[in-house]
Amino acid sequence: MTDNQNFRPVSYSRTTLTELMIPSYANFGGKIHGGILLSLMDKVAYACASKHAGNYCVTVSVEGVHFLQPVDVGDLVSLKASINYVGNTSLMVGIRVIAENVKTGLIKHTNTSYITMVAKGDDDKPAQVPGLILETREDGRRFLEAIRRRELSRRYETELANSKTILQVEQELHQLQQERCKVAF
Ligand SMILES: CC(C)(COP(=O)(O)OP(=O)(O)OC[C@H]1O[C@@H](n2cnc3c(N)ncnc32)[C@H](O)[C@@H]1OP(=O)(O)O)[C@@H](O)C(=O)NCCC(=O)NCCS
C-alpha cells in the first residue's frame, strides 16, 4: 500500500515540451519523420514520470500512436504530458501532441498517445511511486479510462499470444487468396 503521506497532485508533474520543426527533421516528402515525434513523446513522458516518481523511469510500452495529420517544417510542436494513472511502480503518461503553424496560427491535433513507464530505484529494481491526487473531474475520468485501457491491453496481449500458438498455417493458407500476396513456398 502507498504511504498516505506520499501522494502528489497531477499538476505537480504536468509538463509541456515545445520544439521547432527544423529541416533536418523532415523526410523525403518534406514532412516531419514520425520517429522525431516518437522521440519527443518519449522525452516528455520521461520528464513527467520521473518528476512524479522522484526517480529515474524506463519506458515499458507505447500505446495509441496514430498520426492523424502530417507535421510541416517550421511548425511549433507542443507535447502536453500528465500522469493519467499510477500503479505500484508503473505510471501511465497521457500525451497530447499539437502542431502550430506560426504564420497562420492554425493548430492541428496530431495525436494523443499513452506511454507506460516504470520507476527504478538506485538498485535498478522497480521502485514504488507516489500515489496520485486527482484534482479535477477530468483527472478522475483519465484515471478511470487508464484502468480500462490497461485491462483491454492485457486482454489483447493474451489473445494475441493465444492466436499465435493456435495458428495452423497450412489449414489457413486459403485466407491469403483474398490478400495482395503470392504464396511462393
Ligand atoms: C519494465 C521492467 C522494469 C519490468 O520488470 P519486471 O521484472 O517485469 O517487473 P514487475 O513484474 O515488478 O513489473 C513492474 C511494473 O511494470 C508493469 N509492467 C511490466 N510489463 C508491462 C507491460 N508490458 N505493459 C505495461 N506495464 C508493464 C507491471 O504491471 C508493474 O506495474 P505495477 O508495479 O504498477 O503493478 C523491465 O521489463 C525492464 O527493465 N524493461 C526494459 C525497460 C527499458 O529499458 N526501456 C527502455 C528501452 S531502450
The ligand as an ORCA input file, in Angstrom:
! r2SCAN-3c Opt
* xyz 0 1
  C       9.818     -2.636    -17.115
  C      10.558     -3.647    -16.298
  C      11.304     -2.930    -15.181
  C       9.546     -4.598    -15.676
  O      10.262     -5.538    -14.958
  P       9.539     -6.766    -14.242
  O      10.559     -7.657    -13.690
  O       8.506     -7.316    -15.185
  O       8.874     -6.039    -13.033
  P       7.454     -6.239    -12.424
  O       6.809     -7.527    -12.851
  O       7.616     -5.962    -10.963
  O       6.606     -5.055    -13.098
  C       6.857     -3.726    -12.725
  C       5.700     -2.887    -13.232
  O       5.768     -2.858    -14.658
  C       4.486     -3.142    -15.178
  N       4.678     -3.762    -16.478
  C       5.526     -4.759    -16.781
  N       5.402     -5.061    -18.093
  C       4.466     -4.232    -18.594
  C       3.904     -4.037    -19.886
  N       4.271     -4.778    -20.929
  N       2.972     -3.089    -20.047
  C       2.582     -2.315    -19.016
  N       3.082     -2.435    -17.767
  C       4.009     -3.398    -17.561
  C       3.864     -4.084    -14.180
  O       2.439     -4.103    -14.297
  C       4.323     -3.457    -12.885
  O       3.491     -2.348    -12.593
  P       2.977     -2.059    -11.087
  O       4.156     -2.163    -10.180
  O       2.455     -0.675    -11.161
  O       1.928     -3.072    -10.799
  C      11.577     -4.465    -17.154
  O      10.844     -5.249    -18.096
  C      12.560     -3.585    -17.878
  O      13.514     -3.092    -17.294
  N      12.363     -3.420    -19.194
  C      13.250     -2.590    -20.001
  C      12.791     -1.140    -19.977
  C      13.743     -0.283    -20.759
  O      14.933     -0.407    -20.656
  N      13.167      0.594    -21.572
  C      13.929      1.394    -22.479
  C      14.102      0.632    -23.733
  S      15.512      1.199    -24.611
*
